[in-house]
Amino acid sequence: MEEENVLKDKFQRQIKYLRLAVTDRCNLRCTYCMPEHMQFVKKNQLLSFEEMLKVVEILAKNGVEKVRITGGEPFVRNGLMDFLSKLVKIEGIKKVGITTNGVLLDKYLDQLKEIGVTSINLSLDATSKEKFFEITRRDDFDKVYAALEKMVALNFDVKINMVVMEGKNTEEIIPLANYAKKFPIEVRYIEEMPFNGKGKTVTKSWNHLEIENELKKGFPDLTSIDTSKSNTAQLFQSNKMKGRVGIIPAFTRSFCGSCDRLRLTSLGEIRNCLYAKSGLNLKEALRSNISDDEILELIQSHLSTKKKSGWEEEKENTDQLDSMSLIGG
């Protein structure tokens, strides 16, 4: 791809990765993500799948190679599979992945494999039905675990994401790592972030160093693996594991300096960062019948405001942070 056909921020970081939220709705109510009685946006406020495809086509012509579908929970939106079958065919897109809670996943796995969507990030914060219910406020653990087993059997590229929460599930760190001992998967631990829709600050006691120390209690031979600069997770391996584990410092944000991503919310807002105060209202532009080149100019202009790190974004954002389901996980 020619140099002039790539998106870059003012720090000359090339944008290769789009996180695309297809809905803000979810069938779980995880305490770190949203309140029990979440006020979801009206369906007509969401970007249509056709509008999303148009954005991806524009971005793919300008260097974006990877798309991860997020929510909310992607599989609660009708028509998702048809959308995915079109998305994977866009020229320039080399990889499409999905982040899901797994509750509805089982019945779609064969079709996902058929169209080539085999990278699945499974949000799972506990290994017991009781703890799962406490965190998600729903009794769906068995469905999620069944989907995990089926994904392993079908040779999906599986990553489990666990949000580590003080006083909630830190005792689950080793039990969840045992999934990487049992299966050839990656289990990743994420520092808790203040995106629960309540404006709650989070404890810093369980940062990436604390998580690593806890993991070493169960796996003393845990050793670090070299990863690319754009990888948000620091990866580790143990001779006891078929897979591996990773730690994502999402709150302490030691990976921000190499950020290569954009976010498109389900409302059609381009955001440079989770911690950004606001974004670009792309939905309005898409519905005003302007040209693809003009849309690209708007995206590039907004990208030029991208900060060096999440810390700098947060300094300018004194408002209550949105729910993670609204931003896009």
C-alpha angles and dihedrals in degrees: 000000000000116000094241090057097065130091115235135173123226090272089060093248109151116228110229103150133066124192105203121194110203096185142003092216123103139180092218130060104212109189094228093051110041144349120264093252098045117180104226123200120255114268093240089060092063123093111258118241088247090057091048091051090051092053092048091049090053093047093045090057087056105049107286108134105165132053126187117195114219140161149131086304109328096208094061089070114089116236096027096132093052089049092051093049088058095041095058090055095059109118112248097025106116100174137024120188136175134218110207142158088231098229094120097025104097098076093049100049098091091050092046090053090050095055093043103254100134103143108095127173108199117203106218123153102176143030098215130070091231097052091041090056092047092055101036098031088224132096099230105115095115092056092051094048091048089054090050092053092048092049090053091049090051092048097244119168096250129191121177116209118205122184107215112222127186111242093005113070113346088118087063094064095092096038090053091047086057087068086066087049091053100036134036092246139114119250113199129193118209126200109238115260130201096250102114096113092250101085091240117163116226133226118261094204094095099055125147093279093053091048092050091050091051092050091052090060088068097030109033092176093058109143132185122252122212111249135184119271091247093055110106093203129073103219129215135186136200132192087235093062133084087196133021142246133235139192123216113200093207094156100038088039104204091160099057097099093073098043112154100173146097129198126220112194123213088253090060099256120142111218125189094203142007089243096049117123095223144349145209116292096228093165091068090051093047091053094048092069096238119158126271089247091055091049089051091050090053091051093047091048091052091045089058088067093058111126126228092249146359089258091063091046091051093050089063094043109079093156126098108279118246126248113275089236090060095047095042123257 
